[in-house]
Amino acid sequence: MSSKSGKTILLVEDDAAIIDTLTMFLRYEGYEVLKARSVGRALEVLETTCPDLVLLDYMLQDDTGDRVVAFARRKYGYDTKIMLLTAVDDAEGR
């Protein structure tokens, strides 16, 4: 799929309502959106695709976002930007 912006975003989020809403807004803005609802699926996508940005929910059901960050950095260095999203509200958890 080709996007108007030429930019690809990998959205890693386990909440269906959030992933659907963000996908709608991002596609409206012209981004190609790849979706993963687990760390395992995110790693599969990253194995073959270097997105311009990963929007990553830190707390997923199968693991934390640390694995996704580490994998993306090993495979692509800093070519892929990563933005962590979290509901963790204590300073120690961030």
C-alpha positions as CSV (number, residue, x, y, z in Angstrom):
1,M,0.0,0.0,0.0
2,S,1.3,3.4,-0.9
3,S,0.6,6.5,1.2
4,K,0.3,10.1,0.3
5,S,3.1,11.0,2.7
6,G,5.4,8.2,1.8
7,K,5.8,7.5,5.5
8,T,5.0,4.2,7.3
9,I,4.1,4.0,11.0
10,L,4.0,0.7,12.9
11,L,1.3,1.0,15.6
12,V,1.8,-1.4,18.5
13,E,-1.2,-1.4,20.8
14,D,-3.3,-4.1,22.3
15,D,-6.5,-2.1,22.8
16,A,-8.7,-2.5,19.7
17,A,-10.5,0.8,20.1
18,I,-7.3,2.8,20.5
19,I,-5.6,1.0,17.5
20,D,-8.7,1.6,15.3
21,T,-9.0,5.3,16.3
22,L,-5.3,6.0,15.8
23,T,-5.3,4.1,12.5
24,M,-8.2,6.2,11.2
25,F,-6.5,9.5,12.1
26,L,-3.0,8.5,10.8
27,R,-4.4,7.3,7.5
28,Y,-6.4,10.4,7.1
29,E,-3.1,12.4,7.5
30,G,-1.7,10.2,4.7
31,Y,0.4,7.7,6.6
32,E,0.6,4.0,5.8
33,V,-0.2,2.2,9.1
34,L,1.0,-1.3,10.0
35,K,-0.7,-2.7,13.1
36,A,0.5,-5.1,15.7
37,R,-1.5,-6.0,18.8
38,S,1.4,-7.8,20.6
39,V,5.1,-7.7,21.0
40,G,5.4,-11.0,19.1
41,R,3.5,-9.5,16.1
42,A,5.5,-6.3,16.2
43,L,8.8,-8.3,16.0
44,E,7.4,-10.2,13.0
45,V,6.6,-6.9,11.2
46,L,10.0,-5.4,12.1
47,E,11.8,-8.5,10.7
48,T,10.8,-7.4,7.2
49,T,9.8,-3.8,7.4
50,C,11.7,-0.6,8.5
51,P,8.9,1.8,9.4
52,D,9.7,5.5,9.7
53,L,8.1,5.6,13.2
54,V,7.0,3.0,15.8
55,L,4.2,4.2,18.1
56,L,4.5,1.7,20.9
57,D,2.3,1.0,23.9
58,Y,4.8,0.1,26.6
59,M,2.6,-2.3,28.5
60,L,1.3,-5.1,26.3
61,Q,-0.3,-8.4,27.3
62,D,2.6,-10.6,26.1
63,D,5.6,-8.5,27.1
64,T,6.8,-4.9,27.5
65,G,7.9,-2.6,24.8
66,D,11.6,-3.0,25.8
67,R,11.8,-6.0,23.4
68,V,10.5,-4.1,20.5
69,V,12.8,-1.2,21.1
70,A,15.9,-3.4,21.5
71,F,15.0,-5.4,18.3
72,A,14.4,-2.3,16.2
73,R,17.7,-0.7,17.4
74,R,19.7,-3.8,16.7
75,K,18.2,-4.2,13.2
76,Y,17.8,-0.6,12.0
77,G,19.9,1.5,14.4
78,Y,18.3,4.9,14.7
79,D,16.7,4.9,11.2
80,T,13.4,4.1,12.8
81,K,12.1,6.6,15.4
82,I,10.3,5.1,18.4
83,M,7.6,6.9,20.5
84,L,6.6,5.0,23.7
85,L,3.1,5.5,25.0
86,T,2.2,4.4,28.5
87,A,-0.4,4.5,31.1
88,V,2.2,4.0,33.8
89,D,1.8,7.0,36.2
90,D,4.6,6.6,38.7
91,A,8.1,8.1,38.0
92,E,9.9,4.8,38.7
93,G,7.9,3.0,36.0
94,R,8.7,5.5,33.4
